[in-house]
Amino acid sequence: MKITNKKAFFDFEIREKFEAGINLTGAEVKAIRLGHADLTGAFVKIKGLEAYLVGSKIFPYEYARPDNYDSMRTRKLLLHKKELISLKSKIEGANLTLVPVSWYTTSRLIKLEVALGKSKKKFDKKAAIKKKDLDREQEELLKNKY
C-alpha cells in the first residue's frame, strides 16, 4: 500500500528524498495498511537530534479501542544520527523544508519517504498548471489523430 502526498509536489520543488522509519502504535499500523492516512499539510520538524512528523492524520482503526486516540499527534521519525546532522545542515544552509512525500510498506515495515524541498512561488505553480494543460491537449490531439 502506498499513500502519497500530492500537494507536496505541487507546493514544493523536490530536491532529495530519504527513507525514514516511524514510531507507530499497532492500531495506527493497521490503519495505514488499509490506506486510512493523510499527509496533506504535514511537515517534519527537527529538534536537537530527533525528527518529528507534525500534522499528519491517521484515521482511527475501525476495530481498535477509541480510548484517548489522537489522530493528529506528532510521531517520532527513526533516522540515523549522521542522517539527522546532514539534514539539519542542509535545511539551515539552503533554506529548505523537510516534506513527507509518501507512506509505503516494505515487507512488514512501514516507512515514510521524506524529501528536501524548496517552496514554490505562486507564478511557479501557475506555470506548472499551464504546462500540464498544454501536455494534456497535445496528447488528446495525437490520440484523435491516430
One Martini backbone bead per residue (centre of mass of N, CA, C, O) as a GRO file, in nm:
protein
  146
    1MET     BB    1   0.097   0.036   0.022
    2LYS     BB    2   0.035   0.375  -0.107
    3ILE     BB    3   0.078   0.707   0.027
    4THR     BB    4   0.032   1.025  -0.107
    5ASN     BB    5   0.158   1.371  -0.147
    6LYS     BB    6   0.045   1.582  -0.384
    7LYS     BB    7   0.092   1.868  -0.257
    8ALA     BB    8   0.403   1.860  -0.244
    9PHE     BB    9   0.453   1.879  -0.559
   10PHE     BB   10   0.307   2.159  -0.584
   11ASP     BB   11   0.455   2.334  -0.341
   12PHE     BB   12   0.727   2.175  -0.416
   13GLU     BB   13   1.072   2.143  -0.480
   14ILE     BB   14   1.219   1.851  -0.531
   15ARG     BB   15   1.543   1.718  -0.443
   16GLU     BB   16   1.551   1.504  -0.190
   17LYS     BB   17   1.541   1.162  -0.078
   18PHE     BB   18   1.410   0.980   0.213
   19GLU     BB   19   1.427   0.721   0.456
   20ALA     BB   20   1.186   0.649   0.723
   21GLY     BB   21   1.108   0.571   1.020
   22ILE     BB   22   0.828   0.494   1.251
   23ASN     BB   23   0.640   0.569   1.542
   24LEU     BB   24   0.394   0.323   1.613
   25THR     BB   25   0.101   0.185   1.655
   26GLY     BB   26  -0.097  -0.081   1.590
   27ALA     BB   27  -0.349   0.075   1.481
   28GLU     BB   28  -0.188   0.256   1.282
   29VAL     BB   29  -0.077   0.034   1.103
   30LYS     BB   30  -0.352  -0.078   1.009
   31ALA     BB   31  -0.456   0.188   0.886
   32ILE     BB   32  -0.230   0.223   0.673
   33ARG     BB   33  -0.273  -0.051   0.526
   34LEU     BB   34  -0.575   0.058   0.443
   35GLY     BB   35  -0.541   0.387   0.377
   36HIS     BB   36  -0.591   0.569   0.664
   37ALA     BB   37  -0.428   0.840   0.543
   38ASP     BB   38  -0.274   1.182   0.583
   39LEU     BB   39  -0.029   1.437   0.443
   40THR     BB   40  -0.164   1.695   0.431
   41GLY     BB   41   0.020   1.952   0.589
   42ALA     BB   42   0.279   1.815   0.647
   43PHE     BB   43   0.578   1.799   0.862
   44VAL     BB   44   0.925   1.832   0.948
   45LYS     BB   45   1.084   1.830   1.271
   46ILE     BB   46   1.385   1.952   1.424
   47LYS     BB   47   1.505   1.840   1.753
   48GLY     BB   48   1.805   1.834   1.774
   49LEU     BB   49   1.835   1.466   1.740
   50GLU     BB   50   1.525   1.488   1.636
   51ALA     BB   51   1.243   1.366   1.450
   52TYR     BB   52   0.919   1.505   1.344
   53LEU     BB   53   0.581   1.442   1.276
   54VAL     BB   54   0.361   1.700   1.158
   55GLY     BB   55   0.011   1.689   1.066
   56SER     BB   56  -0.071   1.410   1.051
   57LYS     BB   57  -0.326   1.165   0.946
   58ILE     BB   58  -0.470   0.896   1.142
   59PHE     BB   59  -0.713   0.702   1.125
   60PRO     BB   60  -0.912   0.512   1.293
   61TYR     BB   61  -0.943   0.201   1.380
   62GLU     BB   62  -1.224   0.016   1.377
   63TYR     BB   63  -1.124  -0.228   1.605
   64ALA     BB   64  -1.031  -0.023   1.801
   65ARG     BB   65  -0.975   0.158   2.065
   66PRO     BB   66  -1.085   0.502   2.137
   67ASP     BB   67  -0.889   0.563   2.365
   68ASN     BB   68  -0.724   0.848   2.345
   69TYR     BB   69  -0.723   0.921   2.034
   70ASP     BB   70  -0.475   1.087   1.825
   71SER     BB   71  -0.455   1.165   1.486
   72MET     BB   72  -0.246   1.442   1.526
   73ARG     BB   73   0.004   1.338   1.631
   74THR     BB   74   0.326   1.327   1.708
   75ARG     BB   75   0.594   1.163   1.529
   76LYS     BB   76   0.865   0.965   1.539
   77LEU     BB   77   1.164   0.953   1.373
   78LEU     BB   78   1.386   0.705   1.217
   79LEU     BB   79   1.720   0.809   1.236
   80HIS     BB   80   2.027   0.869   1.179
   81LYS     BB   81   2.261   1.078   1.300
   82LYS     BB   82   2.392   1.156   1.028
   83GLU     BB   83   2.130   1.230   0.883
   84LEU     BB   84   2.040   1.455   1.075
   85ILE     BB   85   2.286   1.639   1.041
   86SER     BB   86   2.265   1.677   0.733
   87LEU     BB   87   1.976   1.788   0.726
   88LYS     BB   88   2.020   2.031   0.909
   89SER     BB   89   2.235   2.170   0.730
   90LYS     BB   90   2.061   2.191   0.469
   91ILE     BB   91   1.831   2.360   0.583
   92GLU     BB   92   1.999   2.606   0.687
   93GLY     BB   93   2.170   2.672   0.424
   94ALA     BB   94   1.915   2.652   0.183
   95ASN     BB   95   1.623   2.695   0.271
   96LEU     BB   96   1.466   2.431   0.360
   97THR     BB   97   1.226   2.154   0.352
   98LEU     BB   98   1.056   1.900   0.524
   99VAL     BB   99   0.874   1.652   0.332
  100PRO     BB  100   0.616   1.444   0.314
  101VAL     BB  101   0.538   1.205   0.057
  102SER     BB  102   0.523   0.891   0.176
  103TRP     BB  103   0.368   0.587   0.231
  104TYR     BB  104   0.517   0.257   0.295
  105THR     BB  105   0.585  -0.087   0.230
  106THR     BB  106   0.825  -0.325   0.376
  107SER     BB  107   0.689  -0.596   0.407
  108ARG     BB  108   0.639  -0.518   0.754
  109LEU     BB  109   0.712  -0.223   0.709
  110ILE     BB  110   0.686   0.127   0.780
  111LYS     BB  111   0.741   0.401   0.564
  112LEU     BB  112   0.893   0.728   0.515
  113GLU     BB  113   0.895   0.973   0.271
  114VAL     BB  114   1.149   1.218   0.256
  115ALA     BB  115   1.188   1.567   0.153
  116LEU     BB  116   1.367   1.808  -0.002
  117GLY     BB  117   1.230   2.144  -0.012
  118LYS     BB  118   1.121   2.413  -0.219
  119SER     BB  119   0.927   2.665  -0.232
  120LYS     BB  120   0.682   2.784  -0.427
  121LYS     BB  121   0.563   3.008  -0.623
  122LYS     BB  122   0.290   3.123  -0.776
  123PHE     BB  123   0.409   3.128  -1.072
  124ASP     BB  124   0.507   2.833  -1.068
  125LYS     BB  125   0.230   2.699  -1.036
  126LYS     BB  126   0.102   2.816  -1.294
  127ALA     BB  127   0.309   2.694  -1.492
  128ALA     BB  128   0.248   2.396  -1.425
  129ILE     BB  129  -0.049   2.400  -1.511
  130LYS     BB  130  -0.003   2.490  -1.803
  131LYS     BB  131   0.174   2.250  -1.888
  132LYS     BB  132  -0.034   2.028  -1.835
  133ASP     BB  133  -0.249   2.131  -2.034
  134LEU     BB  134  -0.073   2.115  -2.291
  135ASP     BB  135  -0.011   1.812  -2.273
  136ARG     BB  136  -0.305   1.714  -2.281
  137GLU     BB  137  -0.375   1.836  -2.559
  138GLN     BB  138  -0.158   1.683  -2.723
  139GLU     BB  139  -0.259   1.399  -2.657
  140GLU     BB  140  -0.542   1.434  -2.782
  141LEU     BB  141  -0.448   1.494  -3.069
  142LEU     BB  142  -0.291   1.227  -3.111
  143LYS     BB  143  -0.527   1.037  -3.050
  144ASN     BB  144  -0.722   1.147  -3.277
  145LYS     BB  145  -0.529   1.106  -3.522
  146TYR     BB  146  -0.493   0.776  -3.457
   0.00000   0.00000   0.00000
